[in-house]
Amino acid sequence: MEIREGLYYTKDHEWVRVEGNRAYVGITDYAQDSLGSIVYVELPEEGKALSKDEVLGVVESVKAASDIFAPISGTVVEVNEALADNPELINESPYENYMAVLSFENKDELNELLSPAQYEELTKGE
Amino acid sequence: MDRKTPLYEVQKNSGARFISFGGWELPVSYTDIITEHQVVRTKAGLFDVSHMGEIQITGKDAVKALNRLISNDIAQVPAGKILYSPICYENGTVVDDILIYKFSEEELLLVVNAGNTQKDDEWIRSQITGDVKVENLSDKYVQLALQGPEAEDIIKSILDEDTELPGFFRFKEVSLLGMKVLLSRTGYTGEDGFELYLWLPNSCADPEKLWNGILDAGKDKGVAPVGLGARDTLRLEAALPLYGHELSEDISPLEAGLKIFVKMNKDDYIGKAALSRQLDQGLKRKLYGFEMVDRGIPRNGYDVIMDGSRIGYVTSGGLLPTLNKNGGLALLDNPDLKDGETIEIVIRGRKCKAVLVQLPFYKKKYKK
């Protein structure tokens, strides 16, 4: 299971890549592997303001729908439209295929996220 | 704590992921659900379905006594054949839907849904009359299913002696891989295939040897282990009902479209009067198949809207892998809708267009 350096993680198996005040959000390799074939992705609307832990979108595998939560507070400034037609891209390369980009101000919330080492520890326990 | 089948360790070692279903910890998939689905449609898939319950009814009055509890007619069935039937309550809703293996006029084996085994056992004991003995043998059977176009050739290749295989919905005792096995031409996938019952008290019974032996024998034919996830997508495409979804203590078999398994020209049985009334007065609701037009995945329990009002709910839904479409089954409060009519499924507050279609989604490939 790949865990990439340079990213933040959540206990709900999302990853966050920070570029300036933009946060790319996706689901981890561990998450896509546990879900199995992903057949539908529901993306948030651009312009929507999300608080940390609010539902950002939904990823559906053959067997179930899973809510994806905003790892930090922010406004949706971009979504990955390619996932609407090709949801399986998340299975193929989970770290290349973000779901949405959040524009954020509160850098402190990043401190509450997990480091790659902490996330690895978490997945070992599951 | 969920129960485990005797094959749990073997499956775990072969990479299965497990889920909780009907009080059991069962493999949901080994690789991924869509791949496993296609394996069954094009080659052959092996399922461990040991969670299914087996209840034996023996005695002089076995046939007559059971017939008073089921809506189909076991009296008309010859020995060696299998009958599918709902068991109904007095009000016509469903206790369970079962298979009945008729060994003789005095020996029947009921194969029941895992989650209903105890309920059925209690119901049957409380309702049955006459000279009969009811025994729950569920713990003593391992049940496998081998399903798909290659299933027949794989079974033939592991028979210990040359013998004719049972025809559709028939069974016989055979010896394969050095074990006595009850073999029936039945399944829950819409493909030709078999179910195998291994009686564990037999000294020769070795579930691992049976499981591995079938996988080895079918290796060149592309056989693979298949989990509960694909079992559900396969049965949904074939529009086979799942208890708790299309049938329940709230739904009658007539509403679920199972009229051919509800006999009116037989002696009285529990639920007959209520079902007869439903037939006379006309059904208030009916099960339909639908395919999504808009994007979105329909799931069990989602509301269905037509012309602005709620007319029912989705009983089962999801990806239909062979069609590469999303769709499902819905129980709607109008028995007169036609294929091609538009409905809306409420998916997380969003109304998504769908269209009614003819069932089944996938034409069954039974060898009759």
Interface residues (C-beta under 8 A of the other chain):
Chain A: S34 G36 S37 V39 Y40 E42 V58 E60 S61 V62 K63 A65 A84
Chain B: R17 I19 V28 S29 D32 I33 I34 G229 D232 T233 R295 G296 I297 R299 G318 L319 P321 N326 R348
